[in-house]
Amino acid sequence: MAHTHDGIDWTERLIALRRADEVDAEFNRAVAERLVDSLAPGGSPPVVVDIGSGAGGMSVEFARVLAARGGGRVVLADAVDELLAAAVERTRGVAGDAVRVDGVHVDAADEGLPDVLPAADLVWASRVVHHLPDQQKAIDRLARVLAPGGWLAVSEGGLATRCLPWDLGIGEPGLGDRLTAARDVWFRQMRSEMPGSVRLPVGWTSALAAAGLVDTYSFSFLIDHPAPAAHAVRESVVDWLSWMSGVGEDGLSESDRRTVRRLLDPDDEAYVGARDDVFVLGASTVHLGRRKE
Ligand SMILES: C[S@@+](CC[C@H](N)C(=O)[O-])C[C@H]1O[C@@H](n2cnc3c(N)ncnc32)[C@H](O)[C@@H]1O
């Protein structure tokens, strides 16, 4: 297993991350357009760095947007080689000749991070900072990757994703809320057990300001796949349930665990992937700050 600070086997997560990227592509594209369009016009073609690039969903969208705007560079940075290689390949597949795509193996908790990355007009870090021991130091470090005037965009938090009807007809109603509660307990434990873990006692825009960034603000966007959902969305519901019940296992009752086993069994009549009433509804928040010119 590649070394990260969180004890998670990210290589094993590749297929689920990729599926989520594919399903959420239209929402990610809108965010990539908004961020690229907010960069100062003129000057040299923009450099976008994607920290913790995962399966590459946002890098793909950045590359598409930059290609449509005349070119630029996308640099993917991740701690896990298997993910990085797959993500770079996907991004190169859409980039065209005007967009340069590079992959850099990094530990985003390493103080030398800014030395191995180009000065960026936009640093995008989605759902990675909370996997690092000292989140304020991580933000400080990401701020040092910025070119003067560049934007740091940290996507963290939002609203917990909902996928299941309240009453599934098996087990106790309200499973979705109990999964979220169990996941939250795991999350606290994951953070507290991380070697060198330090609490971030402020919200994200305050952390960006503490890193010396200006013009801080946030926006949120909806992930909305209503029922009846396409096959790919149902598959991503299966992924969501596997992940939530896996990390939250200790916090679930025996009755809920039994229900989850049936929902995840493709041979069971209760298989969640065969239901036409599942959906994906969530919201992600992006927090931004700009380095002074
Ligand atoms: C939850 S995934 C997020 C992927 C993608 N950014 C997204 O929002 O879908 C976390 C990613 O951060 C990477 N990661 C975890 N710890 C890291 C570290 N210390 N340095 C760099 N990347 C790391 C993982 O390999 C994984 O690709």
The ligand as an SDF file (V2000), in Angstrom:
LIG
                    3D

 27 29  0  0  0  0  0  0  0  0999 V2000
  -10.6540   11.5920   -1.4020 C   0  0  0  0  0  0  0  0  0  0  0  0
   -9.4490   11.4330   -2.6880 S   0  0  0  0  0  0  0  0  0  0  0  0
   -9.8390   12.9110   -3.5920 C   0  0  0  0  0  0  0  0  0  0  0  0
   -9.5560   12.7730   -5.0620 C   0  0  0  0  0  0  0  0  0  0  0  0
  -10.0180   13.9810   -5.8810 C   0  0  0  0  0  0  0  0  0  0  0  0
   -9.2770   15.1700   -5.5520 N   0  0  0  0  0  0  0  0  0  0  0  0
  -11.5000   14.1890   -5.6890 C   0  0  0  0  0  0  0  0  0  0  0  0
  -11.9020   15.1880   -5.0660 O   0  0  0  0  0  0  0  0  0  0  0  0
  -12.2640   13.3360   -6.1620 O   0  0  0  0  0  0  0  0  0  0  0  0
   -7.9220   11.8620   -1.8940 C   0  0  0  0  0  0  0  0  0  0  0  0
   -6.7220   11.8600   -2.8180 C   0  0  0  0  0  0  0  0  0  0  0  0
   -5.6120   12.4170   -2.1090 O   0  0  0  0  0  0  0  0  0  0  0  0
   -4.4790   11.5870   -2.3000 C   0  0  0  0  0  0  0  0  0  0  0  0
   -3.6250   11.7460   -1.1270 N   0  0  0  0  0  0  0  0  0  0  0  0
   -3.8170   11.2590    0.1250 C   0  0  0  0  0  0  0  0  0  0  0  0
   -2.8090   11.6260    0.9250 N   0  0  0  0  0  0  0  0  0  0  0  0
   -1.9490   12.3580    0.1650 C   0  0  0  0  0  0  0  0  0  0  0  0
   -0.7180   13.0090    0.4140 C   0  0  0  0  0  0  0  0  0  0  0  0
   -0.1470   12.9680    1.6090 N   0  0  0  0  0  0  0  0  0  0  0  0
   -0.1340   13.6850   -0.5820 N   0  0  0  0  0  0  0  0  0  0  0  0
   -0.6840   13.7340   -1.8280 C   0  0  0  0  0  0  0  0  0  0  0  0
   -1.8450   13.1200   -2.1220 N   0  0  0  0  0  0  0  0  0  0  0  0
   -2.4680   12.4390   -1.1410 C   0  0  0  0  0  0  0  0  0  0  0  0
   -5.0470   10.1890   -2.4740 C   0  0  0  0  0  0  0  0  0  0  0  0
   -4.1400    9.3430   -3.1310 O   0  0  0  0  0  0  0  0  0  0  0  0
   -6.3000   10.4860   -3.2920 C   0  0  0  0  0  0  0  0  0  0  0  0
   -5.9900   10.5460   -4.6570 O   0  0  0  0  0  0  0  0  0  0  0  0
  1  2  1  0
  2  3  1  0
  2 10  1  0
  3  4  1  0
  4  5  1  0
  5  6  1  0
  5  7  1  0
  7  8  2  0
  7  9  1  0
 10 11  1  0
 11 12  1  0
 11 26  1  0
 12 13  1  0
 13 14  1  0
 13 24  1  0
 14 15  1  0
 14 23  1  0
 15 16  2  0
 16 17  1  0
 17 18  1  0
 17 23  2  0
 18 19  1  0
 18 20  2  0
 20 21  1  0
 21 22  2  0
 22 23  1  0
 24 25  1  0
 24 26  1  0
 26 27  1  0
M  CHG  2   2   1   9  -1
M  END
$$$$
